[in-house]
């Protein structure tokens, strides 16, 4: 299995003079640098406040994903500010709670994938930024990023699964919408990834890397929306609704491994920074 992943350290500068002290460093982890047509790939990120003013970030990952985090295609679209302001205000109306990221501190979200959305057109080279919206037209933008749109070398069907079935009759009758998914192994060059693919639309979502040669088996698991996936003799517990691994070896659970380690580092750095500030103030 290919163990390397793409890591990007991104400097971010807010462009409005009145927010000149609002700066951040975004460390974005993209787990592969290619996508197939219809794919929403994923990332996670650490945000460090490098300015002198606090930055307000949605506390819940779901609110952050809807109201603040945006994959913005290059070149820019003129309607972006208005569209995102509407999403931001909707988050406020739904009483989204904020955390105050203090200067020199870092925050890492956990328990959720952040998807690269469908606002850009599929192409051989797709250029975009990962951006955080702070309201009233203010953005924290990454440096320009690029991923490659590719045609996979092979696609192996593994299983068809239903998310959130309530009974066997419904499971047999519910054959539309986004409730029925095919699980497939997609191979491109020297990488092999597990995907869930919609059965009635072109949308697909990568789950995790797989070994290149092992046989992959899918089994039902105790608990709603849970499946056991075997990569050879290595078991993983997959939550299909959240599209994340709840358990699995580090070489498969790349999102969980990176998030766990980066959060630990952020907490240690934050604690050390607070200690130094306290000593300086005494």
C-alpha distance (Angstrom), angle and dihedral (degrees) to the residues before:
residue distance angle dihedral
X1 . . .
X2 3.77 . .
X3 3.79 105.9 .
X4 3.78 100.5 -174.9
X5 3.78 120.3 99.6
X6 3.76 133.2 -173.7
X7 3.81 114.0 -99.7
X8 3.77 121.9 -172.7
X9 3.80 127.8 -168.9
X10 3.78 107.6 -159.6
X11 3.78 129.2 -167.9
X12 3.79 113.5 -146.9
X13 3.79 128.0 -163.3
X14 3.80 125.8 -177.5
X15 3.80 109.8 -132.5
X16 3.81 104.2 -150.8
X17 3.83 115.6 94.0
X18 3.81 93.7 -137.9
X19 3.81 88.0 59.7
X20 3.80 95.4 42.7
X21 3.79 91.0 129.3
X22 3.79 92.5 54.4
X23 3.78 106.0 96.6
X24 3.78 133.4 145.3
X25 3.76 143.2 -178.9
X26 3.80 113.6 -137.0
X27 3.78 118.9 -160.3
X28 3.80 105.0 -163.6
X29 3.78 122.0 -169.8
X30 3.80 114.0 -154.0
X31 3.78 108.9 -174.9
X32 3.78 95.3 -153.3
X33 3.79 134.8 9.7
X34 3.84 98.7 -137.7
X35 3.79 137.3 64.8
X36 3.79 135.7 -169.3
X37 3.80 122.9 -131.5
X38 3.80 112.1 -71.5
X39 3.79 93.8 16.5
X40 3.77 126.4 139.6
X41 3.79 102.3 -160.6
X42 3.79 122.1 -165.1
X43 3.77 144.7 -130.3
X44 3.78 142.3 173.8
X45 3.75 127.5 -145.9
X46 3.78 146.8 -162.4
X47 3.80 117.4 -142.8
X48 3.80 119.3 -155.9
X49 3.79 119.4 -169.0
X50 3.80 104.8 -134.1
X51 3.81 95.2 169.5
X52 3.78 132.1 80.8
X53 3.82 98.5 -110.5
X54 3.83 127.1 71.7
X55 3.81 116.9 -103.7
X56 3.81 118.7 -139.3
X57 3.81 112.9 -137.5
X58 3.79 126.9 176.9
X59 3.78 107.5 -100.8
X60 3.81 97.0 -143.5
X61 3.82 116.9 65.1
X62 3.82 90.9 -136.2
X63 3.82 91.7 55.1
X64 3.80 91.4 45.1
X65 3.80 90.9 50.9
X66 3.82 93.4 50.4
X67 3.79 102.0 35.9
X68 3.78 107.0 30.1
X69 3.80 116.6 11.2
X70 3.79 115.4 81.1
X71 3.79 135.8 168.7
X72 3.80 100.9 -142.4
X73 3.79 119.2 -162.3
X74 3.77 122.2 -135.4
X75 2.96 124.1 -95.4
X76 3.80 94.8 44.5
X77 3.80 124.4 -113.4
X78 3.81 115.9 -128.3
X79 3.82 94.9 -133.5
X80 3.81 95.8 55.6
X81 3.82 98.1 100.3
X82 3.80 93.8 49.5
X83 3.80 93.8 46.0
X84 3.79 94.1 48.3
X85 3.80 93.0 44.4
X86 3.81 87.7 57.5
X87 3.80 90.5 52.2
X88 3.79 90.8 45.8
X89 3.81 92.9 51.0
X90 3.80 90.7 46.8
X91 3.79 88.5 55.4
X92 3.81 89.4 51.9
X93 3.81 92.0 48.8
X94 3.78 89.5 52.8
X95 3.82 87.5 54.9
X96 3.78 97.1 -110.5
X97 3.78 109.3 -171.9
X98 3.80 121.7 -131.8
X99 3.76 134.3 -147.5
X100 3.79 118.9 -147.7
X101 3.79 109.8 -128.8
X102 3.79 104.8 -153.8
X103 3.83 124.3 -147.0
X104 3.83 113.7 -75.4
X105 3.81 92.4 12.1
X106 3.82 127.0 117.3
X107 3.80 130.4 -144.4
X108 3.81 127.0 -160.7
X109 3.80 121.6 -170.4
X110 3.79 118.3 -141.1
X111 3.79 140.2 -172.8
X112 3.80 96.5 42.1
X113 3.78 141.8 67.5
X114 3.79 118.3 -126.5
X115 3.78 109.5 -139.8
X116 3.77 127.1 -142.3
X117 3.78 96.2 -128.3
X118 3.80 134.1 -135.8
X119 3.80 97.8 -103.3
X120 3.78 91.7 108.5
X121 3.78 127.4 67.9
X122 3.80 119.5 -114.8
X123 3.80 110.8 -103.3
X124 3.79 141.6 148.1
X125 3.80 88.3 -96.2
X126 3.81 119.2 27.3
X127 3.80 116.5 -169.3
X128 3.78 122.9 -165.9
X129 3.78 146.3 134.2
X130 3.78 130.5 -119.9
X131 3.79 102.4 -129.7
X132 3.80 137.7 -174.1
X133 3.80 117.9 -149.8
X134 3.82 118.1 -144.7
X135 3.82 98.4 -177.8
X136 3.82 133.9 -99.3
X137 3.80 93.3 56.1
X138 3.80 95.9 -54.6
X139 3.81 117.2 137.5
X140 3.77 136.8 -179.3
X141 3.80 102.9 -148.6
X142 3.76 128.8 -167.5
X143 3.74 122.5 -137.8
X144 3.83 111.9 -87.1
X145 3.81 112.8 -72.3
X146 3.79 131.0 -164.8
X147 3.78 136.0 -156.0
X148 3.79 127.6 179.0
X149 3.78 124.2 -117.6
X150 3.82 106.4 -140.5
X151 3.78 144.2 173.9
X152 3.79 109.6 -121.0
X153 3.78 120.2 -119.1
X154 3.81 92.1 -133.5
X155 3.79 142.2 -8.7
X156 3.80 121.5 -153.2
X157 3.81 120.0 -162.9
X158 3.82 111.9 -133.8
X159 3.82 109.7 168.7
X160 3.79 145.7 -32.3
X161 3.80 113.8 -122.1
X162 3.78 137.1 -178.6
X163 3.78 122.7 -139.2
X164 3.80 116.7 -138.2
X165 3.84 100.9 -1.8
X166 3.81 111.4 -178.4
X167 3.78 98.9 -167.1
X168 3.79 140.3 -5.9
X169 3.82 93.6 -102.2
X170 3.80 92.1 54.1
X171 3.78 90.6 43.8
X172 3.79 90.1 56.8
X173 3.81 94.5 44.5
X174 3.80 102.7 41.0
X175 3.77 102.1 88.5
X176 3.82 104.1 145.4
X177 3.78 140.9 68.3
X178 3.78 123.1 27.1
X179 3.80 96.7 -46.0
X180 3.80 96.2 92.3
X181 3.79 117.5 66.7
X182 3.77 136.7 178.0
X183 3.79 115.5 -142.3
X184 3.79 110.2 -146.9
X185 3.79 138.3 171.5
X186 3.80 110.7 -127.4
X187 3.81 118.5 -162.5
X188 3.79 123.9 -162.3
X189 3.80 119.7 171.0
X190 3.82 105.8 -49.0
X191 3.82 96.2 -16.5
X192 3.78 129.9 89.1
X193 3.81 120.9 -170.8
X194 3.77 136.3 -175.9
X195 3.81 112.1 -125.6
X196 3.77 134.9 -175.6
X197 3.79 110.6 -144.5
X198 3.78 128.3 -168.3
X199 3.81 113.4 -115.9
X200 3.81 94.8 -144.5
X201 3.82 104.7 33.3
X202 3.81 137.6 40.8
X203 3.82 93.2 -108.5
X204 3.80 120.0 120.7
X205 3.78 136.0 170.5
X206 3.81 129.1 -157.2
X207 3.80 115.1 -128.8
X208 3.79 108.8 -177.1
X209 3.81 142.8 -38.1
X210 3.80 118.2 -85.2
X211 3.77 132.4 -158.1
X212 3.77 113.1 -92.0
X213 3.79 98.0 -122.9
X214 3.83 110.6 21.3
X215 3.77 121.4 109.2
X216 3.82 111.2 -111.1
X217 3.82 119.7 -141.8
X218 3.81 128.2 -172.8
X219 3.82 121.7 -155.2
X220 3.80 135.3 173.9
X221 3.79 113.2 -103.9
X222 3.79 132.7 -159.1
X223 3.79 110.8 -90.0
X224 3.79 134.3 49.7
X225 3.81 115.2 -65.8
X226 3.83 92.3 1.5
X227 3.80 126.2 131.5
X228 3.78 132.6 176.9
X229 3.78 114.5 -132.0
X230 3.77 121.9 -165.8
X231 3.80 118.9 -155.5
X232 3.80 95.4 -169.0
X233 3.82 102.0 -57.2
X234 3.84 94.5 -20.1
X235 3.84 113.5 101.9
X236 3.80 125.9 -150.6
X237 3.79 130.9 -175.9
X238 3.80 110.8 -138.2
X239 3.82 126.1 -164.6
X240 3.78 104.0 -155.0
X241 3.82 96.8 -166.9
X242 3.82 92.0 54.9
X243 3.82 91.9 32.8
X244 3.81 91.6 -138.0
X245 3.78 137.3 114.6
X246 3.79 113.7 -109.5
X247 3.80 90.6 -171.2
X248 3.77 133.6 12.1
X249 3.81 146.0 115.6
X250 3.80 116.3 -68.4
X251 3.81 91.9 -112.6
X252 3.82 88.3 62.1
X253 3.80 100.8 30.7
X254 3.79 95.5 58.2
X255 3.80 93.1 151.2
X256 3.79 93.6 51.9
X257 3.81 93.5 44.6
X258 3.80 94.8 50.3
X259 3.81 93.8 43.5
X260 3.81 93.4 48.6
X261 3.80 94.7 48.1
X262 3.81 95.5 41.5
X263 3.81 92.5 48.4
X264 3.80 90.9 51.2
X265 3.81 90.3 51.4
X266 3.81 91.9 47.2
X267 3.80 92.1 51.1
X268 3.80 91.6 48.8
X269 3.83 92.5 47.7
X270 3.81 91.8 47.1
X271 3.80 91.8 50.2
X272 3.80 91.5 49.0
X273 3.79 91.3 48.4
X274 3.80 92.1 51.1
X275 3.81 90.4 48.5
X276 3.81 91.7 53.3
X277 3.80 91.9 47.7
X278 3.78 90.7 50.5
X279 3.79 91.8 49.7
X280 3.80 91.2 48.5
X281 3.78 90.7 51.2
X282 3.81 94.0 52.4
